[in-house]
Amino acid sequence: MSSIPSIQSQGQDYEEQHVHQVYEQIASHFSSTRYKPWPIIENFLKELPNGAVGLDIGCGNGKYLAVNPNIFILGSDRSTALTKIAARHQPHAAIVADNLALPHPKTYFDFAISIAVVHHLSTSERRIEAMRSVLEILKYPDQEESTEKGNGHTSTPSKGGRALIYVWALEQKSSRRGWDEGHEQDVMVPWVMKEKASNDRTFHRYYHLYRSGELESNIVDAGGKVLQAGYEKDNWWAIAIRDRRVD
């Protein structure tokens, strides 16, 4: 896993080469390895009220679209090849869309999920803008009640939309990758695709590895308020709402 030598040239063109083109080429193989829902994401979707309508932004092969048959999810992905696979999860739908240019009405949806997507954006500004795009499509919370929980408190909106965001963590000392505090946060991660008639092909995808607290900070900078946050399987995750005080 090689490091990024410089962030000077990173942006839309950089991501086109080191993220989007790669996923177009590995889509089928990538999809075959992504079939089991992660527990926290599955619980988030199953706890939504019947009839809720939301988005899976960066849906990949669409493995989360049919987790809860009592809600409707519109998936979107920058990869045309992955979107075609995701669209098979009827009655849900999937479209090609960029996280930074979502074609959806603002303040409309009950929920959104963004799973392992934002870390593919190559600058802090673009990552924050991606989170802002996710938050802006959510319904506003009507009101909030502060309740005691353990040694602190949690804010519970009575209504409104919520977003669940996952990103890769820098702190992965116990994983096969071995990253941890002190390692470079901008890395290239190999994807090896087996070829029957020739040598294996290796593709490299760009990732920004999030350190502890960075995801929550980005959400606040994007105009959100964090309700819950945690760590699961080498990922940082957070559930957030729109912060009326910012808009």
FENSUL-V859201 format. One record per residue. N is the residue number from 1. RES is the residue in one small letter. SS is DSSP state (H for helix, E for strand, L for the rest). PSI is psi in whole degrees, 0 to 359 (none if undefined). OMEGA is omega in radians with two decimals (NA if undefined). Layout:
[[N;RES;SS;PSI;OMEGA] [N;RES;SS;PSI;OMEGA]]
This chain:
[[1;m;L;109;-3.06] [2;s;L;157;3.13] [3;s;E;161;3.11] [4;i;L;125;-3.08] [5;p;L;331;-3.09] [6;s;L;151;3.09] [7;i;L;6;-3.04] [8;q;L;319;-3.02] [9;s;L;7;-3.05] [10;q;L;149;-3.10] [11;g;L;207;-3.06] [12;q;H;313;-3.12] [13;d;H;321;3.14] [14;y;H;315;-3.13] [15;e;H;327;3.09] [16;e;H;318;-3.11] [17;q;H;318;-2.96] [18;h;H;1;3.07] [19;v;H;296;-2.99] [20;h;H;312;-3.13] [21;q;H;326;3.14] [22;v;H;312;-3.11] [23;y;H;329;3.06] [24;e;H;325;-3.09] [25;q;H;330;-3.07] [26;i;H;7;-2.97] [27;a;H;308;-3.08] [28;s;H;314;3.13] [29;h;H;317;3.11] [30;f;H;314;-3.12] [31;s;H;324;-3.11] [32;s;H;344;3.14] [33;t;L;359;-3.06] [34;r;L;93;-3.08] [35;y;L;342;-3.09] [36;k;L;122;3.12] [37;p;L;143;3.04] [38;w;L;143;-2.99] [39;p;H;313;-3.08] [40;i;H;322;3.11] [41;i;H;317;3.11] [42;e;H;316;3.13] [43;n;H;318;3.11] [44;f;H;315;-3.12] [45;l;H;322;-3.10] [46;k;H;339;3.13] [47;e;L;356;3.11] [48;l;L;148;3.13] [49;p;L;150;3.10] [50;n;L;137;3.12] [51;g;L;358;3.12] [52;a;L;144;-3.14] [53;v;E;129;-3.08] [54;g;E;187;-3.04] [55;l;E;144;2.91] [56;d;E;101;-3.03] [57;i;E;113;-2.98] [58;g;L;51;-2.95] [59;c;L;347;-3.10] [60;g;L;231;-3.12] [61;n;L;4;3.05] [62;g;L;23;-3.03] [63;k;L;342;3.14] [64;y;L;353;-3.04] [65;l;L;325;-3.05] [66;a;L;15;-3.11] [67;v;L;318;-3.13] [68;n;L;109;-3.09] [69;p;L;353;-3.08] [70;n;L;6;3.07] [71;i;L;167;3.08] [72;f;E;132;3.14] [73;i;E;131;2.97] [74;l;E;118;3.13] [75;g;E;153;3.03] [76;s;E;151;3.12] [77;d;E;152;3.12] [78;r;L;339;-3.12] [79;s;L;120;3.09] [80;t;H;318;-3.11] [81;a;H;316;3.12] [82;l;H;325;3.12] [83;t;H;322;3.11] [84;k;H;323;3.09] [85;i;H;317;-3.12] [86;a;H;327;-3.09] [87;a;L;349;3.12] [88;r;L;346;-3.08] [89;h;L;69;3.12] [90;q;L;150;0.10] [91;p;L;11;-3.14] [92;h;L;169;-3.08] [93;a;E;162;3.10] [94;a;E;139;-3.13] [95;i;E;160;3.04] [96;v;E;124;3.14] [97;a;L;150;3.11] [98;d;L;137;-3.13] [99;n;L;331;-3.11] [100;l;L;2;3.12] [101;a;L;58;-3.08] [102;l;L;135;-3.06] [103;p;L;33;-3.04] [104;h;L;152;3.07] [105;p;L;145;3.12] [106;k;L;156;3.07] [107;t;L;43;-3.01] [108;y;L;326;-2.91] [109;f;E;152;-3.13] [110;d;L;334;-3.10] [111;f;E;166;3.02] [112;a;E;149;2.99] [113;i;E;143;3.09] [114;s;E;99;-2.98] [115;i;E;114;3.09] [116;a;L;49;-3.11] [117;v;L;306;-2.99] [118;v;H;329;-3.12] [119;h;H;353;3.07] [120;h;H;353;3.09] [121;l;L;138;-2.82] [122;s;L;0;3.04] [123;t;L;156;3.12] [124;s;H;320;-3.12] [125;e;H;319;-3.12] [126;r;H;326;3.10] [127;r;H;317;3.11] [128;i;H;320;3.12] [129;e;H;324;3.09] [130;a;H;318;3.11] [131;m;H;323;3.09] [132;r;H;320;3.11] [133;s;H;322;3.10] [134;v;H;314;-3.08] [135;l;H;325;-3.05] [136;e;H;337;-3.12] [137;i;L;353;-3.10] [138;l;E;148;2.98] [139;k;L;147;3.06] [140;y;L;146;2.97] [141;p;L;138;-3.13] [142;d;L;316;-3.13] [143;q;L;168;-3.13] [144;e;E;142;3.07] [145;e;E;131;-3.14] [146;s;E;123;-3.11] [147;t;E;148;3.12] [148;e;E;141;3.11] [149;k;E;109;-3.12] [150;g;L;232;-3.13] [151;n;L;5;-3.12] [152;g;E;210;3.12] [153;h;E;163;3.10] [154;t;E;142;3.11] [155;s;E;127;-3.07] [156;t;E;104;3.09] [157;p;E;139;3.14] [158;s;L;324;3.10] [159;k;L;172;3.11] [160;g;L;171;-3.08] [161;g;L;152;3.10] [162;r;E;148;3.10] [163;a;E;139;3.03] [164;l;E;121;-3.08] [165;i;E;131;3.09] [166;y;E;140;3.04] [167;v;E;155;3.09] [168;w;E;142;-3.12] [169;a;E;147;2.97] [170;l;L;324;-3.06] [171;e;L;87;-3.13] [172;q;L;38;-3.04] [173;k;L;326;-3.08] [174;s;L;358;-3.13] [175;s;L;173;3.12] [176;r;L;339;-3.14] [177;r;L;325;3.03] [178;g;L;12;3.10] [179;w;L;155;3.09] [180;d;L;176;3.12] [181;e;L;134;-3.10] [182;g;L;340;3.09] [183;h;L;154;3.06] [184;e;L;142;-3.08] [185;q;L;340;-3.13] [186;d;E;113;-3.00] [187;v;E;162;2.99] [188;m;E;129;-3.06] [189;v;E;125;-3.09] [190;p;E;146;2.97] [191;w;E;117;-3.09] [192;v;E;122;-3.12] [193;m;E;122;-3.12] [194;k;L;133;3.11] [195;e;L;130;-3.09] [196;k;L;315;-2.99] [197;a;L;1;-3.12] [198;s;L;187;3.10] [199;n;L;156;3.09] [200;d;L;148;3.11] [201;r;E;135;3.14] [202;t;E;127;3.09] [203;f;E;152;-3.14] [204;h;E;127;-3.12] [205;r;E;140;3.10] [206;y;E;138;3.03] [207;y;E;143;2.88] [208;h;E;121;-3.12] [209;l;L;122;-3.08] [210;y;E;130;3.03] [211;r;L;165;-3.11] [212;s;L;128;3.10] [213;g;L;345;-3.08] [214;e;H;322;3.12] [215;l;H;313;3.13] [216;e;H;319;3.12] [217;s;H;318;3.10] [218;n;H;320;3.14] [219;i;H;315;3.12] [220;v;H;317;3.12] [221;d;H;335;-3.14] [222;a;L;1;3.13] [223;g;L;23;-3.13] [224;g;E;170;3.06] [225;k;E;128;-3.08] [226;v;E;125;3.09] [227;l;E;318;3.12] [228;q;E;154;3.08] [229;a;E;155;-3.14] [230;g;E;192;-3.07] [231;y;E;133;3.10] [232;e;E;124;3.01] [233;k;L;55;3.07] [234;d;L;19;3.11] [235;n;E;146;2.88] [236;w;E;142;3.12] [237;w;E;157;3.09] [238;a;E;146;2.99] [239;i;E;128;-3.02] [240;a;E;159;3.03] [241;i;E;171;3.02] [242;r;E;142;3.12] [243;d;L;111;-3.12] [244;r;L;331;-3.08] [245;r;L;340;-3.09] [246;v;L;322;-3.07] [247;d;L;none;NA]]
